[in-house]
C-alpha cells in the first residue's frame, strides 16, 4: 500500500506543477516543486514499473537509482524534443515530462494492482 501512496503523490505533484507553471509562471512554489519533479519523480516512477512485483531494493538503493534514472530520462526527453517541430521550449519540455510521468505512473499503478 505504501508504494501506491508514493505513486499517487508523484502523479498529483506532476499535475500541480503543470497547472502552476501554466497559470503562475513566476511563482516561488514552482521553483521548489520543480527540483524533485525533474530529479526524482521520473526515475521513481520508472523504477516502480521495473520492480513492480517485489521490494527487492532497500530505501537508499531505491533513492539512488531513482536519481540516476531521472538524470538519464530527462535529457533523453529533451534530446527527442529537439528534433520535433515544436523544438525544445519550456512548454514542450513540461508537457513531455508530465506526460511521461502520467503514462509511466499509470502503468506502474496498473502493474502493481494486477
Beta strands, then each sheet from edge to edge (+ up, - down):
end
